[in-house]
Amino acid sequence: MSQASKGKLNYRCPACFMRDIDMDMFFDPDKKEYYCLRCSFRGSEERVLELNEQARYRYKRLKMRVTDFGEDNEPPVFAEHRRGEQ
């Protein structure tokens, strides 16, 4: 049985990442797909990139703080959070 090898780039498993677990995926050259040893997620490179992009979209404002909620139908105003500030 062949050893698992990491691909050219270390992709994070999207299923584990959604549960706040940082797990690298491995590449199977025979099947040309990435897989996770922890949760048994399998997918092509395109599928992995698509799901990781969804995670980036979901957490893009993680380090931002709302400074003003604005009036109705106005978007909120965000500011970069600085460490040590309340």
PyMOL Python script that loads the backbone (N, CA, C, O; Angstrom):
from pymol import cmd

cmd.read_pdbstr("""\
ATOM      1  N   MET A   1       0.839  -1.164   0.000  1.00  0.00           N
ATOM      2  CA  MET A   1       0.000   0.000   0.000  1.00  0.00           C
ATOM      3  C   MET A   1       0.891   1.236   0.000  1.00  0.00           C
ATOM      4  O   MET A   1       1.884   1.296   0.725  1.00  0.00           O
ATOM      5  N   SER A   2       0.532   2.217  -0.813  1.00  0.00           N
ATOM      6  CA  SER A   2       1.371   3.402  -0.926  1.00  0.00           C
ATOM      7  C   SER A   2       1.148   4.346   0.250  1.00  0.00           C
ATOM      8  O   SER A   2       0.093   4.352   0.883  1.00  0.00           O
ATOM      9  N   GLN A   3       2.155   5.126   0.511  1.00  0.00           N
ATOM     10  CA  GLN A   3       2.077   6.110   1.588  1.00  0.00           C
ATOM     11  C   GLN A   3       1.284   7.309   1.111  1.00  0.00           C
ATOM     12  O   GLN A   3       1.311   7.654  -0.070  1.00  0.00           O
ATOM     13  N   ALA A   4       0.578   7.942   2.033  1.00  0.00           N
ATOM     14  CA  ALA A   4      -0.136   9.173   1.712  1.00  0.00           C
ATOM     15  C   ALA A   4       0.884  10.289   1.551  1.00  0.00           C
ATOM     16  O   ALA A   4       1.866  10.355   2.290  1.00  0.00           O
ATOM     17  N   SER A   5       0.649  11.156   0.592  1.00  0.00           N
ATOM     18  CA  SER A   5       1.566  12.279   0.392  1.00  0.00           C
ATOM     19  C   SER A   5       0.766  13.562   0.265  1.00  0.00           C
ATOM     20  O   SER A   5      -0.333  13.582  -0.289  1.00  0.00           O
ATOM     21  N   LYS A   6       1.344  14.633   0.793  1.00  0.00           N
ATOM     22  CA  LYS A   6       0.693  15.915   0.663  1.00  0.00           C
ATOM     23  C   LYS A   6       0.872  16.413  -0.760  1.00  0.00           C
ATOM     24  O   LYS A   6       1.854  16.082  -1.425  1.00  0.00           O
ATOM     25  N   GLY A   7      -0.071  17.203  -1.219  1.00  0.00           N
ATOM     26  CA  GLY A   7      -0.020  17.730  -2.573  1.00  0.00           C
ATOM     27  C   GLY A   7       0.974  18.868  -2.706  1.00  0.00           C
ATOM     28  O   GLY A   7       1.747  19.150  -1.790  1.00  0.00           O
ATOM     29  N   LYS A   8       0.941  19.524  -3.874  1.00  0.00           N
ATOM     30  CA  LYS A   8       1.839  20.640  -4.123  1.00  0.00           C
ATOM     31  C   LYS A   8       1.607  21.742  -3.095  1.00  0.00           C
ATOM     32  O   LYS A   8       2.555  22.308  -2.551  1.00  0.00           O
ATOM     33  N   LEU A   9       0.351  22.035  -2.840  1.00  0.00           N
ATOM     34  CA  LEU A   9      -0.024  23.027  -1.841  1.00  0.00           C
ATOM     35  C   LEU A   9      -0.736  22.312  -0.707  1.00  0.00           C
ATOM     36  O   LEU A   9      -1.417  21.311  -0.930  1.00  0.00           O
ATOM     37  N   ASN A  10      -0.586  22.811   0.486  1.00  0.00           N
ATOM     38  CA  ASN A  10      -1.299  22.221   1.610  1.00  0.00           C
ATOM     39  C   ASN A  10      -2.682  22.845   1.706  1.00  0.00           C
ATOM     40  O   ASN A  10      -2.835  23.970   2.183  1.00  0.00           O
ATOM     41  N   TYR A  11      -3.680  22.112   1.252  1.00  0.00           N
ATOM     42  CA  TYR A  11      -5.056  22.580   1.363  1.00  0.00           C
ATOM     43  C   TYR A  11      -5.616  22.147   2.709  1.00  0.00           C
ATOM     44  O   TYR A  11      -5.305  21.062   3.200  1.00  0.00           O
ATOM     45  N   ARG A  12      -6.437  22.994   3.297  1.00  0.00           N
ATOM     46  CA  ARG A  12      -7.130  22.626   4.530  1.00  0.00           C
ATOM     47  C   ARG A  12      -8.389  21.856   4.174  1.00  0.00           C
ATOM     48  O   ARG A  12      -9.022  22.111   3.149  1.00  0.00           O
ATOM     49  N   CYS A  13      -8.737  20.919   5.025  1.00  0.00           N
ATOM     50  CA  CYS A  13      -9.975  20.174   4.832  1.00  0.00           C
ATOM     51  C   CYS A  13     -11.139  21.122   5.135  1.00  0.00           C
ATOM     52  O   CYS A  13     -11.218  21.641   6.248  1.00  0.00           O
ATOM     53  N   PRO A  14     -12.040  21.361   4.184  1.00  0.00           N
ATOM     54  CA  PRO A  14     -13.137  22.297   4.431  1.00  0.00           C
ATOM     55  C   PRO A  14     -14.116  21.794   5.484  1.00  0.00           C
ATOM     56  O   PRO A  14     -14.665  22.598   6.237  1.00  0.00           O
ATOM     57  N   ALA A  15     -14.347  20.502   5.557  1.00  0.00           N
ATOM     58  CA  ALA A  15     -15.278  19.959   6.549  1.00  0.00           C
ATOM     59  C   ALA A  15     -14.727  20.123   7.959  1.00  0.00           C
ATOM     60  O   ALA A  15     -15.466  20.495   8.870  1.00  0.00           O
ATOM     61  N   CYS A  16     -13.454  19.854   8.148  1.00  0.00           N
ATOM     62  CA  CYS A  16     -12.834  20.021   9.469  1.00  0.00           C
ATOM     63  C   CYS A  16     -12.694  21.494   9.819  1.00  0.00           C
ATOM     64  O   CYS A  16     -12.881  21.878  10.973  1.00  0.00           O
ATOM     65  N   PHE A  17     -12.365  22.325   8.826  1.00  0.00           N
ATOM     66  CA  PHE A  17     -12.162  23.742   9.086  1.00  0.00           C
ATOM     67  C   PHE A  17     -13.447  24.415   9.561  1.00  0.00           C
ATOM     68  O   PHE A  17     -13.390  25.341  10.371  1.00  0.00           O
ATOM     69  N   MET A  18     -14.588  23.972   9.079  1.00  0.00           N
ATOM     70  CA  MET A  18     -15.870  24.524   9.529  1.00  0.00           C
ATOM     71  C   MET A  18     -16.129  24.192  10.996  1.00  0.00           C
ATOM     72  O   MET A  18     -16.936  24.849  11.653  1.00  0.00           O
ATOM     73  N   ARG A  19     -15.441  23.172  11.506  1.00  0.00           N
ATOM     74  CA  ARG A  19     -15.563  22.813  12.925  1.00  0.00           C
ATOM     75  C   ARG A  19     -14.343  23.279  13.719  1.00  0.00           C
ATOM     76  O   ARG A  19     -14.047  22.745  14.788  1.00  0.00           O
ATOM     77  N   ASP A  20     -13.641  24.278  13.186  1.00  0.00           N
ATOM     78  CA  ASP A  20     -12.474  24.884  13.837  1.00  0.00           C
ATOM     79  C   ASP A  20     -11.344  23.894  14.078  1.00  0.00           C
ATOM     80  O   ASP A  20     -10.657  23.970  15.097  1.00  0.00           O
ATOM     81  N   ILE A  21     -11.152  22.971  13.151  1.00  0.00           N
ATOM     82  CA  ILE A  21     -10.040  22.028  13.210  1.00  0.00           C
ATOM     83  C   ILE A  21      -9.175  22.274  11.980  1.00  0.00           C
ATOM     84  O   ILE A  21      -9.668  22.219  10.854  1.00  0.00           O
ATOM     85  N   ASP A  22      -7.912  22.539  12.185  1.00  0.00           N
ATOM     86  CA  ASP A  22      -7.011  22.842  11.084  1.00  0.00           C
ATOM     87  C   ASP A  22      -6.305  21.560  10.653  1.00  0.00           C
ATOM     88  O   ASP A  22      -5.300  21.164  11.243  1.00  0.00           O
ATOM     89  N   MET A  23      -6.840  20.921   9.625  1.00  0.00           N
ATOM     90  CA  MET A  23      -6.324  19.623   9.168  1.00  0.00           C
ATOM     91  C   MET A  23      -5.915  19.729   7.702  1.00  0.00           C
ATOM     92  O   MET A  23      -6.706  20.145   6.856  1.00  0.00           O
ATOM     93  N   ASP A  24      -4.669  19.347   7.411  1.00  0.00           N
ATOM     94  CA  ASP A  24      -4.211  19.329   6.023  1.00  0.00           C
ATOM     95  C   ASP A  24      -4.805  18.142   5.290  1.00  0.00           C
ATOM     96  O   ASP A  24      -5.084  17.096   5.875  1.00  0.00           O
ATOM     97  N   MET A  25      -4.992  18.338   3.975  1.00  0.00           N
ATOM     98  CA  MET A  25      -5.503  17.256   3.138  1.00  0.00           C
ATOM     99  C   MET A  25      -4.345  16.576   2.421  1.00  0.00           C
ATOM    100  O   MET A  25      -3.286  17.172   2.223  1.00  0.00           O
ATOM    101  N   PHE A  26      -4.555  15.342   2.042  1.00  0.00           N
ATOM    102  CA  PHE A  26      -3.565  14.568   1.301  1.00  0.00           C
ATOM    103  C   PHE A  26      -4.074  14.348  -0.112  1.00  0.00           C
ATOM    104  O   PHE A  26      -5.278  14.384  -0.364  1.00  0.00           O
ATOM    105  N   PHE A  27      -3.145  14.120  -1.030  1.00  0.00           N
ATOM    106  CA  PHE A  27      -3.480  13.964  -2.445  1.00  0.00           C
ATOM    107  C   PHE A  27      -3.264  12.520  -2.875  1.00  0.00           C
ATOM    108  O   PHE A  27      -2.221  11.927  -2.600  1.00  0.00           O
ATOM    109  N   ASP A  28      -4.262  11.964  -3.551  1.00  0.00           N
ATOM    110  CA  ASP A  28      -4.158  10.623  -4.115  1.00  0.00           C
ATOM    111  C   ASP A  28      -3.934  10.764  -5.621  1.00  0.00           C
ATOM    112  O   ASP A  28      -4.870  11.091  -6.350  1.00  0.00           O
ATOM    113  N   PRO A  29      -2.702  10.524  -6.103  1.00  0.00           N
ATOM    114  CA  PRO A  29      -2.434  10.733  -7.532  1.00  0.00           C
ATOM    115  C   PRO A  29      -3.170   9.750  -8.443  1.00  0.00           C
ATOM    116  O   PRO A  29      -3.436  10.073  -9.601  1.00  0.00           O
ATOM    117  N   ASP A  30      -3.501   8.567  -7.947  1.00  0.00           N
ATOM    118  CA  ASP A  30      -4.211   7.602  -8.789  1.00  0.00           C
ATOM    119  C   ASP A  30      -5.632   8.060  -9.091  1.00  0.00           C
ATOM    120  O   ASP A  30      -6.092   7.978 -10.230  1.00  0.00           O
ATOM    121  N   LYS A  31      -6.313   8.537  -8.077  1.00  0.00           N
ATOM    122  CA  LYS A  31      -7.693   9.011  -8.250  1.00  0.00           C
ATOM    123  C   LYS A  31      -7.766  10.506  -8.557  1.00  0.00           C
ATOM    124  O   LYS A  31      -8.831  11.022  -8.897  1.00  0.00           O
ATOM    125  N   LYS A  32      -6.635  11.200  -8.435  1.00  0.00           N
ATOM    126  CA  LYS A  32      -6.539  12.642  -8.653  1.00  0.00           C
ATOM    127  C   LYS A  32      -7.549  13.404  -7.807  1.00  0.00           C
ATOM    128  O   LYS A  32      -8.298  14.245  -8.304  1.00  0.00           O
ATOM    129  N   GLU A  33      -7.550  13.086  -6.508  1.00  0.00           N
ATOM    130  CA  GLU A  33      -8.439  13.771  -5.582  1.00  0.00           C
ATOM    131  C   GLU A  33      -7.740  13.954  -4.244  1.00  0.00           C
ATOM    132  O   GLU A  33      -6.798  13.234  -3.913  1.00  0.00           O
ATOM    133  N   TYR A  34      -8.215  14.922  -3.489  1.00  0.00           N
ATOM    134  CA  TYR A  34      -7.707  15.193  -2.151  1.00  0.00           C
ATOM    135  C   TYR A  34      -8.607  14.510  -1.139  1.00  0.00           C
ATOM    136  O   TYR A  34      -9.807  14.355  -1.361  1.00  0.00           O
ATOM    137  N   TYR A  35      -8.012  14.100  -0.017  1.00  0.00           N
ATOM    138  CA  TYR A  35      -8.800  13.446   1.025  1.00  0.00           C
ATOM    139  C   TYR A  35      -8.258  13.818   2.393  1.00  0.00           C
ATOM    140  O   TYR A  35      -7.091  14.180   2.545  1.00  0.00           O
ATOM    141  N   CYS A  36      -9.142  13.720   3.395  1.00  0.00           N
ATOM    142  CA  CYS A  36      -8.794  14.040   4.770  1.00  0.00           C
ATOM    143  C   CYS A  36      -8.723  12.745   5.569  1.00  0.00           C
ATOM    144  O   CYS A  36      -9.604  11.892   5.466  1.00  0.00           O
ATOM    145  N   LEU A  37      -7.676  12.608   6.359  1.00  0.00           N
ATOM    146  CA  LEU A  37      -7.527  11.405   7.177  1.00  0.00           C
ATOM    147  C   LEU A  37      -8.441  11.423   8.399  1.00  0.00           C
ATOM    148  O   LEU A  37      -8.773  10.371   8.945  1.00  0.00           O
ATOM    149  N   ARG A  38      -8.843  12.604   8.825  1.00  0.00           N
ATOM    150  CA  ARG A  38      -9.623  12.712  10.052  1.00  0.00           C
ATOM    151  C   ARG A  38     -11.117  12.471   9.828  1.00  0.00           C
ATOM    152  O   ARG A  38     -11.745  11.723  10.577  1.00  0.00           O
ATOM    153  N   CYS A  39     -11.686  13.104   8.796  1.00  0.00           N
ATOM    154  CA  CYS A  39     -13.150  13.039   8.630  1.00  0.00           C
ATOM    155  C   CYS A  39     -13.581  12.309   7.369  1.00  0.00           C
ATOM    156  O   CYS A  39     -14.780  12.221   7.101  1.00  0.00           O
ATOM    157  N   SER A  40     -12.651  11.786   6.590  1.00  0.00           N
ATOM    158  CA  SER A  40     -12.910  11.045   5.352  1.00  0.00           C
ATOM    159  C   SER A  40     -13.563  11.883   4.260  1.00  0.00           C
ATOM    160  O   SER A  40     -14.268  11.338   3.411  1.00  0.00           O
ATOM    161  N   PHE A  41     -13.344  13.203   4.262  1.00  0.00           N
ATOM    162  CA  PHE A  41     -13.805  14.055   3.166  1.00  0.00           C
ATOM    163  C   PHE A  41     -12.957  13.772   1.939  1.00  0.00           C
ATOM    164  O   PHE A  41     -11.739  13.632   2.045  1.00  0.00           O
ATOM    165  N   ARG A  42     -13.585  13.687   0.782  1.00  0.00           N
ATOM    166  CA  ARG A  42     -12.884  13.484  -0.483  1.00  0.00           C
ATOM    167  C   ARG A  42     -13.407  14.484  -1.497  1.00  0.00           C
ATOM    168  O   ARG A  42     -14.593  14.813  -1.491  1.00  0.00           O
ATOM    169  N   GLY A  43     -12.535  14.969  -2.367  1.00  0.00           N
ATOM    170  CA  GLY A  43     -12.986  15.882  -3.398  1.00  0.00           C
ATOM    171  C   GLY A  43     -11.875  16.292  -4.337  1.00  0.00           C
ATOM    172  O   GLY A  43     -10.691  16.173  -4.025  1.00  0.00           O
ATOM    173  N   SER A  44     -12.284  16.775  -5.486  1.00  0.00           N
ATOM    174  CA  SER A  44     -11.315  17.269  -6.458  1.00  0.00           C
ATOM    175  C   SER A  44     -10.747  18.598  -5.983  1.00  0.00           C
ATOM    176  O   SER A  44     -11.252  19.198  -5.035  1.00  0.00           O
ATOM    177  N   GLU A  45      -9.703  19.046  -6.644  1.00  0.00           N
ATOM    178  CA  GLU A  45      -9.072  20.308  -6.258  1.00  0.00           C
ATOM    179  C   GLU A  45     -10.057  21.467  -6.405  1.00  0.00           C
ATOM    180  O   GLU A  45     -10.077  22.374  -5.573  1.00  0.00           O
ATOM    181  N   GLU A  46     -10.866  21.442  -7.452  1.00  0.00           N
ATOM    182  CA  GLU A  46     -11.849  22.502  -7.669  1.00  0.00           C
ATOM    183  C   GLU A  46     -12.869  22.548  -6.533  1.00  0.00           C
ATOM    184  O   GLU A  46     -13.231  23.628  -6.068  1.00  0.00           O
ATOM    185  N   ARG A  47     -13.331  21.382  -6.087  1.00  0.00           N
ATOM    186  CA  ARG A  47     -14.317  21.318  -5.003  1.00  0.00           C
ATOM    187  C   ARG A  47     -13.718  21.813  -3.684  1.00  0.00           C
ATOM    188  O   ARG A  47     -14.379  22.526  -2.929  1.00  0.00           O
ATOM    189  N   VAL A  48     -12.474  21.437  -3.412  1.00  0.00           N
ATOM    190  CA  VAL A  48     -11.799  21.867  -2.186  1.00  0.00           C
ATOM    191  C   VAL A  48     -11.625  23.387  -2.195  1.00  0.00           C
ATOM    192  O   VAL A  48     -11.877  24.045  -1.186  1.00  0.00           O
ATOM    193  N   LEU A  49     -11.197  23.944  -3.328  1.00  0.00           N
ATOM    194  CA  LEU A  49     -11.024  25.391  -3.425  1.00  0.00           C
ATOM    195  C   LEU A  49     -12.351  26.122  -3.273  1.00  0.00           C
ATOM    196  O   LEU A  49     -12.410  27.178  -2.644  1.00  0.00           O
ATOM    197  N   GLU A  50     -13.409  25.569  -3.844  1.00  0.00           N
ATOM    198  CA  GLU A  50     -14.734  26.180  -3.733  1.00  0.00           C
ATOM    199  C   GLU A  50     -15.209  26.225  -2.281  1.00  0.00           C
ATOM    200  O   GLU A  50     -15.706  27.256  -1.827  1.00  0.00           O
ATOM    201  N   LEU A  51     -15.062  25.133  -1.559  1.00  0.00           N
ATOM    202  CA  LEU A  51     -15.494  25.092  -0.166  1.00  0.00           C
ATOM    203  C   LEU A  51     -14.606  25.947   0.738  1.00  0.00           C
ATOM    204  O   LEU A  51     -15.100  26.542   1.695  1.00  0.00           O
ATOM    205  N   ASN A  52     -13.305  26.017   0.451  1.00  0.00           N
ATOM    206  CA  ASN A  52     -12.428  26.882   1.233  1.00  0.00           C
ATOM    207  C   ASN A  52     -12.747  28.357   0.993  1.00  0.00           C
ATOM    208  O   ASN A  52     -12.607  29.176   1.901  1.00  0.00           O
ATOM    209  N   GLU A  53     -13.171  28.695  -0.212  1.00  0.00           N
ATOM    210  CA  GLU A  53     -13.573  30.071  -0.501  1.00  0.00           C
ATOM    211  C   GLU A  53     -14.840  30.436   0.271  1.00  0.00           C
ATOM    212  O   GLU A  53     -14.987  31.575   0.712  1.00  0.00           O
ATOM    213  N   GLN A  54     -15.754  29.482   0.437  1.00  0.00           N
ATOM    214  CA  GLN A  54     -16.945  29.722   1.252  1.00  0.00           C
ATOM    215  C   GLN A  54     -16.553  29.994   2.699  1.00  0.00           C
ATOM    216  O   GLN A  54     -17.151  30.854   3.347  1.00  0.00           O
ATOM    217  N   ALA A  55     -15.574  29.286   3.207  1.00  0.00           N
ATOM    218  CA  ALA A  55     -15.113  29.505   4.579  1.00  0.00           C
ATOM    219  C   ALA A  55     -14.471  30.882   4.710  1.00  0.00           C
ATOM    220  O   ALA A  55     -14.689  31.569   5.708  1.00  0.00           O
ATOM    221  N   ARG A  56     -13.681  31.296   3.716  1.00  0.00           N
ATOM    222  CA  ARG A  56     -13.079  32.626   3.750  1.00  0.00           C
ATOM    223  C   ARG A  56     -14.153  33.711   3.747  1.00  0.00           C
ATOM    224  O   ARG A  56     -14.027  34.710   4.456  1.00  0.00           O
ATOM    225  N   TYR A  57     -15.201  33.522   2.961  1.00  0.00           N
ATOM    226  CA  TYR A  57     -16.289  34.489   2.911  1.00  0.00           C
ATOM    227  C   TYR A  57     -16.990  34.578   4.269  1.00  0.00           C
ATOM    228  O   TYR A  57     -17.349  35.665   4.722  1.00  0.00           O
ATOM    229  N   ARG A  58     -17.175  33.452   4.892  1.00  0.00           N
ATOM    230  CA  ARG A  58     -17.872  33.397   6.175  1.00  0.00           C
ATOM    231  C   ARG A  58     -17.089  34.087   7.290  1.00  0.00           C
ATOM    232  O   ARG A  58     -17.687  34.695   8.178  1.00  0.00           O
ATOM    233  N   TYR A  59     -15.766  34.001   7.254  1.00  0.00           N
ATOM    234  CA  TYR A  59     -14.931  34.544   8.324  1.00  0.00           C
ATOM    235  C   TYR A  59     -14.176  35.808   7.931  1.00  0.00           C
ATOM    236  O   TYR A  59     -13.237  36.192   8.627  1.00  0.00           O
ATOM    237  N   LYS A  60     -14.554  36.466   6.841  1.00  0.00           N
ATOM    238  CA  LYS A  60     -13.771  37.603   6.354  1.00  0.00           C
ATOM    239  C   LYS A  60     -13.795  38.795   7.296  1.00  0.00           C
ATOM    240  O   LYS A  60     -12.854  39.589   7.286  1.00  0.00           O
ATOM    241  N   ARG A  61     -14.807  38.950   8.092  1.00  0.00           N
ATOM    242  CA  ARG A  61     -14.899  40.086   9.016  1.00  0.00           C
ATOM    243  C   ARG A  61     -14.580  39.677  10.451  1.00  0.00           C
ATOM    244  O   ARG A  61     -14.993  40.360  11.389  1.00  0.00           O
ATOM    245  N   LEU A  62     -13.871  38.605  10.635  1.00  0.00           N
ATOM    246  CA  LEU A  62     -13.582  38.085  11.959  1.00  0.00           C
ATOM    247  C   LEU A  62     -12.824  39.085  12.825  1.00  0.00           C
ATOM    248  O   LEU A  62     -13.106  39.198  14.018  1.00  0.00           O
ATOM    249  N   LYS A  63     -11.876  39.807  12.256  1.00  0.00           N
ATOM    250  CA  LYS A  63     -11.078  40.754  13.027  1.00  0.00           C
ATOM    251  C   LYS A  63     -11.558  42.193  12.888  1.00  0.00           C
ATOM    252  O   LYS A  63     -10.832  43.128  13.222  1.00  0.00           O
ATOM    253  N   MET A  64     -12.764  42.368  12.402  1.00  0.00           N
ATOM    254  CA  MET A  64     -13.352  43.694  12.259  1.00  0.00           C
ATOM    255  C   MET A  64     -14.386  43.906  13.361  1.00  0.00           C
ATOM    256  O   MET A  64     -15.004  42.954  13.836  1.00  0.00           O
ATOM    257  N   ARG A  65     -14.564  45.154  13.758  1.00  0.00           N
ATOM    258  CA  ARG A  65     -15.549  45.492  14.771  1.00  0.00           C
ATOM    259  C   ARG A  65     -16.531  46.499  14.187  1.00  0.00           C
ATOM    260  O   ARG A  65     -16.132  47.390  13.436  1.00  0.00           O
ATOM    261  N   VAL A  66     -17.805  46.366  14.522  1.00  0.00           N
ATOM    262  CA  VAL A  66     -18.823  47.305  14.074  1.00  0.00           C
ATOM    263  C   VAL A  66     -18.707  48.562  14.933  1.00  0.00           C
ATOM    264  O   VAL A  66     -18.774  48.493  16.160  1.00  0.00           O
ATOM    265  N   THR A  67     -18.534  49.703  14.282  1.00  0.00           N
ATOM    266  CA  THR A  67     -18.449  50.968  15.011  1.00  0.00           C
ATOM    267  C   THR A  67     -19.757  51.745  14.934  1.00  0.00           C
ATOM    268  O   THR A  67     -20.064  52.527  15.833  1.00  0.00           O
ATOM    269  N   ASP A  68     -20.536  51.538  13.867  1.00  0.00           N
ATOM    270  CA  ASP A  68     -21.805  52.242  13.724  1.00  0.00           C
ATOM    271  C   ASP A  68     -22.759  51.357  12.928  1.00  0.00           C
ATOM    272  O   ASP A  68     -22.423  50.888  11.840  1.00  0.00           O
ATOM    273  N   PHE A  69     -23.943  51.134  13.476  1.00  0.00           N
ATOM    274  CA  PHE A  69     -24.919  50.303  12.778  1.00  0.00           C
ATOM    275  C   PHE A  69     -25.682  51.085  11.726  1.00  0.00           C
ATOM    276  O   PHE A  69     -26.315  50.475  10.864  1.00  0.00           O
ATOM    277  N   GLY A  70     -25.649  52.410  11.759  1.00  0.00           N
ATOM    278  CA  GLY A  70     -26.309  53.224  10.753  1.00  0.00           C
ATOM    279  C   GLY A  70     -27.819  53.187  10.882  1.00  0.00           C
ATOM    280  O   GLY A  70     -28.376  52.542  11.771  1.00  0.00           O
ATOM    281  N   GLU A  71     -28.459  53.891   9.976  1.00  0.00           N
ATOM    282  CA  GLU A  71     -29.928  53.938   9.932  1.00  0.00           C
ATOM    283  C   GLU A  71     -30.446  52.749   9.135  1.00  0.00           C
ATOM    284  O   GLU A  71     -29.675  51.908   8.673  1.00  0.00           O
ATOM    285  N   ASP A  72     -31.767  52.693   8.981  1.00  0.00           N
ATOM    286  CA  ASP A  72     -32.363  51.618   8.182  1.00  0.00           C
ATOM    287  C   ASP A  72     -31.839  51.682   6.757  1.00  0.00           C
ATOM    288  O   ASP A  72     -31.652  52.762   6.195  1.00  0.00           O
ATOM    289  N   ASN A  73     -31.607  50.524   6.188  1.00  0.00           N
ATOM    290  CA  ASN A  73     -31.130  50.352   4.818  1.00  0.00           C
ATOM    291  C   ASN A  73     -29.726  50.919   4.572  1.00  0.00           C
ATOM    292  O   ASN A  73     -29.325  51.066   3.418  1.00  0.00           O
ATOM    293  N   GLU A  74     -28.989  51.233   5.607  1.00  0.00           N
ATOM    294  CA  GLU A  74     -27.597  51.650   5.455  1.00  0.00           C
ATOM    295  C   GLU A  74     -26.701  50.521   5.959  1.00  0.00           C
ATOM    296  O   GLU A  74     -27.032  49.868   6.950  1.00  0.00           O
ATOM    297  N   PRO A  75     -25.584  50.285   5.298  1.00  0.00           N
ATOM    298  CA  PRO A  75     -24.694  49.209   5.769  1.00  0.00           C
ATOM    299  C   PRO A  75     -23.985  49.631   7.050  1.00  0.00           C
ATOM    300  O   PRO A  75     -23.780  50.823   7.278  1.00  0.00           O
ATOM    301  N   PRO A  76     -23.615  48.680   7.878  1.00  0.00           N
ATOM    302  CA  PRO A  76     -22.868  49.011   9.094  1.00  0.00           C
ATOM    303  C   PRO A  76     -21.451  49.478   8.745  1.00  0.00           C
ATOM    304  O   PRO A  76     -20.922  49.156   7.681  1.00  0.00           O
ATOM    305  N   VAL A  77     -20.858  50.230   9.648  1.00  0.00           N
ATOM    306  CA  VAL A  77     -19.490  50.732   9.467  1.00  0.00           C
ATOM    307  C   VAL A  77     -18.560  49.860  10.308  1.00  0.00           C
ATOM    308  O   VAL A  77     -18.793  49.652  11.498  1.00  0.00           O
ATOM    309  N   PHE A  78     -17.503  49.355   9.672  1.00  0.00           N
ATOM    310  CA  PHE A  78     -16.550  48.477  10.333  1.00  0.00           C
ATOM    311  C   PHE A  78     -15.222  49.192  10.524  1.00  0.00           C
ATOM    312  O   PHE A  78     -14.876  50.092   9.758  1.00  0.00           O
ATOM    313  N   ALA A  79     -14.489  48.791  11.537  1.00  0.00           N
ATOM    314  CA  ALA A  79     -13.131  49.285  11.768  1.00  0.00           C
ATOM    315  C   ALA A  79     -12.261  48.104  12.180  1.00  0.00           C
ATOM    316  O   ALA A  79     -12.736  47.148  12.793  1.00  0.00           O
ATOM    317  N   GLU A  80     -10.992  48.188  11.837  1.00  0.00           N
ATOM    318  CA  GLU A  80     -10.036  47.136  12.202  1.00  0.00           C
ATOM    319  C   GLU A  80      -9.899  47.082  13.719  1.00  0.00           C
ATOM    320  O   GLU A  80      -9.736  48.118  14.364  1.00  0.00           O
ATOM    321  N   HIS A  81      -9.964  45.890  14.288  1.00  0.00           N
ATOM    322  CA  HIS A  81      -9.816  45.730  15.722  1.00  0.00           C
ATOM    323  C   HIS A  81      -8.345  45.756  16.079  1.00  0.00           C
ATOM    324  O   HIS A  81      -7.531  45.078  15.452  1.00  0.00           O
ATOM    325  N   ARG A  82      -8.010  46.539  17.087  1.00  0.00           N
ATOM    326  CA  ARG A  82      -6.629  46.594  17.570  1.00  0.00           C
ATOM    327  C   ARG A  82      -6.546  45.848  18.890  1.00  0.00           C
ATOM    328  O   ARG A  82      -7.409  45.984  19.756  1.00  0.00           O
ATOM    329  N   ARG A  83      -5.522  45.080  19.021  1.00  0.00           N
ATOM    330  CA  ARG A  83      -5.345  44.260  20.217  1.00  0.00           C
ATOM    331  C   ARG A  83      -5.238  45.138  21.463  1.00  0.00           C
ATOM    332  O   ARG A  83      -4.542  46.153  21.462  1.00  0.00           O
ATOM    333  N   GLY A  84      -5.931  44.737  22.518  1.00  0.00           N
ATOM    334  CA  GLY A  84      -5.877  45.460  23.763  1.00  0.00           C
ATOM    335  C   GLY A  84      -6.972  46.491  23.934  1.00  0.00           C
ATOM    336  O   GLY A  84      -7.147  47.037  25.024  1.00  0.00           O
ATOM    337  N   GLU A  85      -7.716  46.764  22.867  1.00  0.00           N
ATOM    338  CA  GLU A  85      -8.802  47.728  22.955  1.00  0.00           C
ATOM    339  C   GLU A  85     -10.104  47.008  23.244  1.00  0.00           C
ATOM    340  O   GLU A  85     -10.264  45.832  22.916  1.00  0.00           O
ATOM    341  N   GLN A  86     -11.012  47.705  23.846  1.00  0.00           N
ATOM    342  CA  GLN A  86     -12.335  47.128  24.152  1.00  0.00           C
ATOM    343  C   GLN A  86     -13.307  47.412  23.053  1.00  0.00           C
ATOM    344  O   GLN A  86     -14.467  47.007  23.134  1.00  0.00           O
TER     345      GLN A  86
END
""", "prot")
cmd.dss("prot")
cmd.show_as("cartoon", "prot")
cmd.util.cbc("prot")
cmd.orient("prot")
